[in-house]
Amino acid sequence: MKSLFLSLFLLLGCGFATAAAPNPREVAFTAIQQKMRSLPPRGRLFVDFAAWTPDKAKESFAFEPGRIMTMKNADYIMTLPPVQYELEGKRLLTVSRAVLDRTLNLAFAWKFTGDEKYARRAVKEVVNAAAFPDWNPKHFLDTSTMAMGLAVGYDYLYDFLTENERRLLVDAMAEKGLKPAEAVKKGWPLGTNNWTQVCYGGLAAAALVCADAYPELSARLIHRAVVNTPEVMELSYSPNGGYPEGPSYWDYGTSYNCFLIALLKHALGTDFGLSEVPGWSTTGVFFSHGLTPAGNTYHYADGMNECVPTFANFYLDHQYPGSSFFCPKSRSRLEWYSRQKPKNGRLVPAKFIQFSMFFMDKNTGNAPPPARAYWSGKGATLPIFMCRTAWTPDALYLGIKGGGARLSHAHMDAGSFVIESEGVYFVQELGNERYINIEKLGLDLWSPHQESDRWKLLRYGVRGHSVIRIDDDPQLVTGFATLENVRTASDGTCSLDVELSTLYANAGSVTRSVDFNAKRIRFTDKLTGLKPGAKVIFQFCTRTGISNRAPGTILLSSKGKFMRVTAKLPGNAPVRWQHIPADQLRKEYEA
């Protein structure tokens, strides 16, 4: 039997001239106009689809699973009617995604087989969506996603469209996508989270295919995308590639950010400096560290534990060879999805594998794991630290974060951590709630204020995270935790302090220190200025079995693996352990 020990301590010159990188914020509208006058007549989205063949992509490990998923989905779509306009709560997003996914699968099925039935069915899908009364601009993710779906249909299926259908699609993209976007003066157009990336990525595709009929409108959209996207890119990726909204939204936001850059490079010959934003070229490395040795996800924020290669992985691997590591779990999950069948109106989720094929070749996924066994986001928008003993499936892994509750999709989880060893996720995140279920109850899920309904939900408040708790009080939304004294050594040991003082109103100072090596992880929590009788809880979340072993010690067990947890208090005060099942903490409407 191999055991891992987890110990817990609770204690009261000269310079060089270089060429400046282009600044996309300073790109003039006239420069955009000039580039758009030279657009190719056809084939504006990523490639000239009519001329593209998958020959290079076939050499990639991911092509055949992707082709199988595409054909299964396309054949299933042939049995379904076109999607209908139907809001789910305040969202049309499921419908918009269905239009984009169906169009992609059908267009590529035609490309793979030459059978025109797939192309003609895709035409029905986009023509049907063009006739919708609107694309729900009140929730603009829906609008931009629908616009991209129609843009793909127009560009990839051009020869199967009549002149009237081409005009119908272009007018719909302009009237229901580009013009409503231009009318939005605050929020996502100037934003700092994934909305900005997703909306501009989808709308850019529409603008490029509408440029002949609506040259000024299209150029204005591209210009807004170029000058405003750097803000969210810098906040998200600088200085070294981290992402504050968690790995699930890294996939979402980064994939659409890749869409924007790839679209501009192909159609206009330049991305106007967007790819030069500090941290962008290394964000694939960050994501690699966010996958545990066994292929789980460090799914902080509103994240899900899902490890499947996405468009962002493939594109970044193509643009920056060696920056993205495709772990064994991600490869096996792709194979697993290829064995699934679409059903109940749902397609096999392909994560834009079709777009990814444009950037696949024999070298895809062949990069070794990152040279370092740790990643530090000290100084980033979200301070986070991840380390492991090796890049093997049985390695010991630790992830720990700072930050605060006011970041996009954040939880009250500053100071929380995850631990994996020998393939067992001993301490982990609970993940996100299903938004629509909570919104239907009239609860305020998105307010970051101290008394928000969001913090009363198990998965979002302090009760559902591996944090320090004082007197059962929530963390302060105005606080922010930083990483200090980060130290790493060549033998794989590392240590750091998480400065948490601003998160707690009922303590003078709070610091969580961590020492990591191959045999144990030691947490030392130091608190000062507590009121007499204050109740302090060291809390962690686990799905493993739990048993008492000795005073101050418990044993976590799963799949024949064990982690021993030992706690010591000042003056050898007695330690009281309490195991509370999650069902006792969440309300009946919570996931």
SVG drawing of the C-alpha trace seen along z (x, -y; Angstrom):
<svg xmlns="http://www.w3.org/2000/svg" viewBox="-40 -56 65 58">
<polyline fill="none" stroke="black" stroke-width="0.4" points="0.0,0.0 1.3,-3.4 0.3,-6.3 0.5,-10.1 0.7,-12.3 -1.0,-15.6 0.0,-17.6 -2.0,-20.6 -0.7,-23.2 -3.1,-25.9 -1.1,-28.7 -2.6,-31.7 22.6,-48.8 22.5,-48.6 19.6,-48.4 18.9,-47.0 16.6,-48.6 14.0,-46.4 11.1,-46.9 7.9,-47.6 5.1,-45.1 2.1,-46.5 -0.6,-47.9 -4.0,-46.8 -5.7,-49.5 -4.2,-52.1 -5.3,-50.5 -7.1,-53.1 -10.5,-52.4 -9.1,-53.3 -6.5,-50.5 -9.4,-48.1 -11.2,-49.4 -8.2,-49.2 -7.6,-45.5 -11.2,-44.6 -11.2,-46.0 -8.8,-43.1 -10.9,-40.3 -10.9,-37.1 -14.1,-36.7 -14.7,-33.3 -13.3,-31.2 -13.1,-33.9 -13.5,-31.7 -10.2,-30.1 -9.6,-28.5 -11.0,-28.3 -13.4,-25.5 -14.2,-24.7 -10.6,-23.9 -9.6,-22.5 -8.9,-18.8 -8.3,-16.9 -5.1,-15.3 -2.8,-16.9 -5.4,-16.6 -5.6,-12.8 -2.1,-12.5 -3.2,-13.6 -4.2,-11.3 -7.4,-13.4 -8.7,-13.3 -10.3,-9.9 -12.2,-10.3 -13.3,-13.7 -14.5,-12.3 -16.4,-9.5 -18.2,-12.0 -19.0,-14.3 -20.5,-11.5 -22.6,-10.1 -23.9,-13.6 -24.6,-14.4 -26.6,-11.3 -28.5,-11.9 -29.3,-15.5 -30.7,-14.2 -33.5,-12.6 -34.4,-15.8 -36.4,-18.9 -34.6,-22.3 -34.3,-23.8 -37.1,-26.1 -37.0,-29.4 -37.4,-28.6 -36.1,-30.5 -34.8,-28.6 -35.3,-31.1 -33.6,-34.2 -31.4,-32.3 -31.6,-31.2 -28.1,-29.9 -28.9,-26.2 -30.7,-26.9 -27.9,-29.1 -25.3,-26.5 -27.4,-23.8 -27.5,-25.9 -23.7,-26.3 -23.0,-22.7 -25.5,-21.2 -24.1,-23.4 -20.5,-22.4 -21.2,-18.7 -23.3,-18.7 -20.8,-20.8 -17.9,-18.6 -19.9,-15.4 -20.4,-16.7 -16.7,-17.5 -15.8,-14.0 -18.2,-12.1 -19.1,-14.3 -22.8,-13.5 -24.8,-16.7 -27.6,-15.6 -25.6,-16.9 -25.0,-20.3 -28.6,-20.7 -29.8,-19.8 -27.3,-22.4 -28.8,-25.0 -32.3,-24.3 -30.9,-24.8 -29.4,-28.2 -32.2,-29.5 -34.6,-28.5 -32.6,-30.3 -32.4,-33.4 -36.2,-33.7 -36.2,-33.8 -37.8,-37.1 -34.5,-37.9 -31.4,-36.1 -32.1,-37.3 -29.8,-40.3 -30.8,-40.6 -28.3,-37.8 -25.7,-38.5 -23.9,-35.2 -26.9,-33.8 -26.7,-36.4 -23.0,-36.1 -23.2,-32.3 -26.1,-32.3 -24.3,-34.8 -21.3,-32.5 -23.5,-29.6 -25.0,-31.5 -21.6,-32.8 -20.3,-29.2 -23.3,-28.2 -22.9,-31.0 -19.1,-30.6 -18.9,-26.8 -22.1,-26.0 -22.0,-29.0 -22.5,-26.8 -25.6,-25.2 -27.4,-28.5 -29.6,-30.3 -29.0,-34.1 -32.1,-34.8 -30.9,-32.5 -27.5,-34.2 -29.1,-37.6 -31.4,-36.3 -28.5,-35.0 -26.4,-38.2 -29.3,-40.5 -30.1,-38.4 -26.5,-38.5 -26.5,-42.3 -30.0,-43.1 -30.0,-40.5 -26.3,-40.4 -24.1,-43.2 -26.5,-46.1 -27.7,-45.0 -24.1,-44.6 -23.3,-48.1 -26.2,-49.4 -24.6,-48.0 -22.4,-50.7 -21.4,-49.1 -21.0,-45.7 -19.5,-43.0 -18.1,-45.3 -15.8,-46.8 -15.8,-43.9 -13.2,-42.0 -14.4,-38.4 -15.3,-35.6 -18.4,-37.4 -16.1,-39.9 -14.1,-37.1 -17.1,-35.0 -19.2,-37.8 -16.4,-39.3 -15.2,-35.9 -18.6,-35.0 -19.5,-38.4 -16.2,-38.7 -17.1,-35.7 -20.4,-37.3 -18.7,-40.6 -16.2,-39.0 -18.9,-37.3 -21.2,-40.4 -18.4,-42.8 -19.5,-43.0 -23.1,-44.0 -22.4,-45.9 -18.8,-47.2 -19.0,-50.0 -21.0,-48.1 -18.7,-45.1 -15.5,-47.2 -16.8,-48.9 -17.4,-45.6 -14.0,-44.3 -12.5,-47.6 -14.3,-47.4 -13.1,-43.8 -9.5,-44.7 -9.3,-47.7 -11.4,-46.3 -10.3,-42.6 -6.8,-43.5 -8.3,-44.6 -9.8,-41.2 -6.7,-39.4 -4.4,-41.3 -6.6,-40.8 -7.1,-37.1 -3.6,-36.0 -1.0,-38.5 1.7,-38.1 2.2,-34.4 -0.9,-32.8 -3.2,-32.2 -7.0,-32.5 -9.1,-33.8 -12.4,-32.2 -11.3,-28.6 -10.5,-25.9 -14.0,-25.5 -14.3,-29.1 -10.7,-29.1 -11.9,-26.6 -14.9,-28.8 -13.3,-32.2 -9.9,-31.1 -11.4,-29.1 -13.4,-32.1 -10.4,-34.4 -8.5,-31.9 -11.4,-32.1 -11.0,-35.9 -7.2,-35.8 -7.4,-33.0 -10.2,-34.6 -8.3,-37.9 -5.0,-36.3 -6.6,-34.3 -9.0,-36.9 -7.0,-40.1 -3.5,-38.8 -2.9,-40.1 -4.4,-40.0 -3.2,-43.6 -1.1,-42.6 -3.6,-40.6 -1.4,-37.6 1.4,-39.7 -0.5,-40.4 1.8,-39.2 0.8,-35.8 -1.2,-34.8 1.5,-32.5 2.0,-30.6 -1.6,-30.2 -1.6,-26.6 1.2,-25.9 -1.1,-27.2 -3.9,-24.9 -1.6,-21.9 -0.8,-22.5 -4.5,-22.8 -4.9,-19.2 -4.0,-16.8 -1.7,-13.8 -4.7,-11.5 -6.4,-13.9 -8.8,-15.5 -9.3,-19.2 -8.5,-21.8 -12.0,-23.2 -12.0,-26.3 -14.6,-29.0 -17.7,-27.9 -15.8,-24.9 -16.5,-21.3 -14.2,-18.3 -13.9,-17.5 -10.7,-16.7 -11.3,-16.8 -9.1,-18.5 -10.7,-21.7 -10.2,-24.1 -8.0,-26.3 -5.7,-23.4 -5.3,-22.5 -4.9,-26.1 -2.4,-27.1 -0.4,-23.9 -0.3,-24.7 0.7,-28.4 3.1,-27.8 4.6,-24.3 5.3,-22.8 2.9,-25.1 0.1,-22.6 0.4,-19.1 -2.2,-16.6 -2.2,-14.3 -3.2,-10.6 -6.6,-11.2 -7.5,-13.9 -6.7,-11.5 -8.6,-8.7 -11.6,-10.9 -11.6,-11.9 -11.7,-8.3 -14.5,-7.7 -16.6,-10.4 -16.2,-8.9 -17.8,-5.7 -20.9,-7.5 -24.1,-8.1 -26.2,-11.2 -29.6,-10.8 -32.6,-12.7 -32.0,-15.6 -28.4,-16.0 -25.3,-15.6 -22.1,-14.0 -20.2,-17.1 -17.2,-17.6 -15.7,-20.8 -15.3,-22.4 -13.2,-19.4 -14.1,-20.3 -12.6,-23.7 -9.6,-22.1 -8.9,-20.0 -7.7,-23.1 -4.8,-23.2 -4.0,-19.5 -1.0,-17.7 1.3,-14.9 3.0,-16.9 -0.3,-17.7 -0.1,-16.6 3.4,-15.3 4.9,-17.9 6.3,-16.6 4.9,-17.9 6.1,-21.3 9.7,-21.4 8.7,-22.7 6.6,-20.7 5.0,-23.9 3.2,-27.0 2.9,-30.2 0.4,-32.9 1.8,-35.3 0.9,-38.8 -1.8,-37.7 -5.5,-38.7 -6.1,-35.5 -3.1,-34.4 -2.9,-30.6 -0.2,-28.0 0.0,-24.4 2.8,-21.8 3.4,-18.1 6.1,-15.6 6.2,-14.4 4.3,-14.3 3.1,-10.8 -0.4,-9.6 0.4,-8.6 2.2,-11.8 1.3,-13.9 -0.4,-17.2 -1.4,-20.3 -3.4,-23.3 -4.0,-26.3 -5.5,-29.7 -5.9,-33.2 -8.1,-35.9 -11.5,-37.1 -15.2,-36.8 -15.6,-39.8 -13.7,-38.2 -15.8,-36.8 -17.4,-33.5 -15.6,-33.5 -16.5,-31.6 -15.8,-32.4 -12.8,-30.1 -9.7,-32.2 -7.1,-29.9 -8.8,-26.7 -6.8,-23.8 -7.0,-20.4 -4.8,-17.3 -4.4,-14.3 -2.1,-11.3 -1.8,-7.9 -4.8,-8.8 -7.1,-9.6 -8.6,-13.1 -8.4,-13.2 -9.4,-16.9 -11.3,-18.5 -13.7,-21.3 -17.4,-20.7 -17.8,-22.6 -20.6,-24.8 -24.4,-25.0 -26.8,-24.7 -27.5,-28.4 -31.0,-28.1 -32.3,-26.1 -31.2,-28.8 -32.4,-31.7 -35.8,-30.2 -36.3,-30.5 -35.7,-34.2 -32.5,-34.0 -29.8,-36.6 -27.0,-34.3 -24.8,-36.9 -24.6,-39.7 -21.1,-39.9 -22.4,-41.8 -21.8,-40.5 -25.4,-39.5 -26.0,-38.0 -28.0,-34.8 -24.9,-33.4 -22.9,-33.0 -25.8,-31.1 -25.4,-28.2 -23.2,-25.4 -21.0,-25.3 -20.4,-29.1 -20.1,-30.0 -17.5,-29.1 -19.3,-25.9 -18.4,-24.2 -14.7,-24.9 -11.4,-23.8 -10.9,-27.1 -10.4,-28.5 -13.6,-29.5 -14.0,-31.7 -17.3,-31.7 -19.1,-30.4 -18.9,-33.8 -18.5,-34.3 -15.3,-35.7 -15.5,-39.4 -16.2,-40.1 -14.0,-43.2 -11.0,-41.1 -8.3,-39.7 -5.8,-37.0 -2.3,-37.2 0.6,-34.7 3.7,-35.6 7.2,-34.1 6.8,-31.6 9.8,-29.3 10.7,-26.4 13.8,-24.1 15.4,-21.8 14.5,-18.8 10.7,-19.5 10.0,-20.9 8.1,-24.2 6.5,-26.5 4.4,-29.6 2.2,-31.8 -1.4,-32.8 -2.1,-36.1 -5.8,-36.1 -6.1,-38.8 -8.4,-41.1 -10.9,-38.3 -11.8,-38.1 -13.5,-40.7 -13.1,-38.8 -9.3,-38.4 -6.3,-40.7 -4.3,-38.6 -4.8,-35.3 -2.1,-33.5 -2.0,-30.0 1.5,-28.6 2.2,-25.5 5.2,-23.3 5.2,-20.6 7.4,-17.6 7.0,-14.1 6.0,-12.5 3.8,-15.1 2.1,-18.5 2.1,-20.7 -0.4,-23.5 0.3,-26.0 -2.6,-28.4 -1.6,-31.4 -4.4,-33.6 -4.0,-36.6 -6.5,-39.1 -9.2,-36.5 -11.9,-37.3 -12.0,-35.1 -13.9,-31.9 -13.7,-32.2 -14.4,-29.0 -11.9,-28.2 -12.4,-25.5 -9.9,-23.9 -12.2,-22.6 -11.7,-20.5 -14.0,-18.7 -13.5,-15.1 -15.5,-12.3 -13.3,-9.6 -14.0,-7.3 -13.1,-8.7 -12.1,-6.8 -10.6,-7.9 -7.2,-6.5 -5.9,-8.3 -6.3,-11.5 -5.9,-14.3 -5.6,-11.9 -8.1,-10.7 -7.5,-8.4 -9.0,-9.2 -9.3,-6.1 -10.4,-5.4 -9.6,-2.6 -7.1,-1.1 -5.1,-4.3 -4.9,-6.3 -4.1,-9.8 -3.4,-10.4 -4.5,-13.8 -2.9,-14.9 -3.8,-18.1 -2.0,-19.8 -3.1,-22.8 -1.1,-25.2 -0.4,-23.7 -1.5,-20.3 -5.1,-21.3 -7.5,-18.5 -8.6,-18.3 -12.3,-17.7 -13.1,-16.2 -16.5,-16.4 -17.7,-14.7 -20.7,-16.5 -22.2,-15.0 -22.9,-17.5 -26.6,-16.6 -27.0,-18.1 -25.6,-21.4 -27.4,-22.0 -31.0,-22.9 -33.3,-20.7 -32.9,-22.9 -29.1,-22.8 -27.2,-20.3"/>
</svg>
